[in-house]
Amino acid sequence: MRKLIFLFLLVCLSCNKSQFKKSYCLKKAEYFAQLDMLVPESAIKLYIEDKDSVLQKKVNLEKTEKILFYKIKEKDRNLFHLVKPEIKSFKIESGIITIPVLTAYFRPDIYINGVRSKNIWTSAQIQEVIGDEIGLIIEKDTILIRRCNCPK
């Protein structure tokens, strides 16, 4: 009986249910190792689908102070930061908001026992690590954005 109740709750709370569908969602995340540049950081581009410009009308995206990846351990969340606001990093095109995030969390070149090893991450691995939910911290508010289609 408990298994049946658990299964029922699991189905009810599934990410494919309409209660989680919003007018904006995380469409995809792309990873750029930046091996050719003299920076110790890599970049992640987040693509947020904003149907009917709901998110753009709700908040001023240029006031975004920080991005929060809920699946990342709290002690490592400070390794992710937005490109400086003076550069106007957000791009909005055809209902898709593009947000670049810099991080040293996915270091492409790492030292293990004094030996340099290449550690190239794929976009699929990055999406698995950052998870299905992100938060945009704007002033004192946090806007939760879930992935458009939950992985099966």
N, C-alpha and C positions, 0 to 999 in steps of 0.2 A: 504494500500500500504506500509506503514512504517513497519507494522508487517511482511509483506512478505520480504522486504529488510533485516530486522533484522534476520529473520529466515535463509535467504540465507547466510548472513555473518556468522551466528553461525555455519552453516554446513561447510562453507569454512574454518573456523578457528578451526574446531574440532581437538582434539588431535589424532584421528585415521587417519588423512590424512598423506600421504607419506612425506610431507614437514618436519614433526617432527620426522620421523624415522631416527635414526642414527645407527652407528655401535656400540654404547655403550649406555646403559640405566640402570636405577635403577630397578633391578629385584624385590627385596623385602627388608624389614627392619624387624629385629627381636629385641625384647626387653628382657632384662635380669635385673630383679629387684635387684639382688645381696643382698638379705636379710640376707644371711648367713655370709657375709663379714662385716668387721668393717669399711666400707667406706660409706660416705653419698651420694654416687652417684650410679646411675644405668648405664647400658650400652646398647647401641643400636649397632647392627651389620648391616651394610649396604652391600648389595650384588649387585655389578655392573656387568652386563653382558657386556663383551668386545669382540665382534665378531672380529675375525681376528687380535686381539691384537692392534687395531687401537689406543686406548687410551694409552696403554703402550708404543707404538712407538712415540706417539705425545709428551708426557711429562714424566719427571722423577717423579713418584708418591711419592717417598721418600722425595721429596722437598715440599710436601703439607704442608702448614702452618696452614690452618684452613678449617673447613667445614661450609657451609652456608645453612641454611634451610630457604628458602624464605618465607614460610608461617608463620614462627614464628615471633612474633613482634620483631622489631629491638632492643628494650631495653633488650629482653631476649636472644638474640643470643649469648651473651658472656657466657651463661650457658652451652654451648656445646663446647667440645674440644677433639681433637684427643689424643690418647695415645702417650706418649712421643716418639719422633722420634728415640731415642737411642734404643728403644725396637724392632724396625722393626715390626710395627703393621700391615702392609698390607700383606695379603696372596693372592696369585694368583694361582688358580688351575682350570684347564679345562675351561679357558676363563671367569672365575668368579673372580672378585676382591672383597675381603672381607675387609671392613674398620670398625674397632671398634671405637665408639664415646662414650665418657663419659659425663654424664650430671646429674645435680641435678634438672633439670626441671620437671622430672616425679618422684618426691620423693615418694617412696612406703609407708613410714610411715609418717603421717602428724599429727600435733597437731591442733585441732579445739576446741577453748574455753578451753584449758588445758587438753583435753582428746585426747589420742592417738588413731588414727583410721587407719586401713589398707586401702590403696588405691592402689590396684593392677591393673596395666594397662595391657591390652592385646596387642599383636602385631598389631591387626587390628586397635585398637584405636591409637596406636603410628603412624601407617602409615597415618591415617586420619589427625593427628595433624601436622606431618612434611610435608605433602602435596606431590605434584607430581614433584617438582623440587628442586634439591639441587645444590650447587656450591662447587667446589673444588678450594680453593685459593692456587695457586702455584706461589711463588714469586710475580710478579705484575699482573698476569693473573688470571682470574676466568673461569673455565670450567663448563658450564651448563650441568647438566645431568638430563634428564626427566625420569619419570617412563616408563617402557617398555609398559605396557598396561594401559591406563587410566581407572580408575574405572567408571563403568556405573551407 
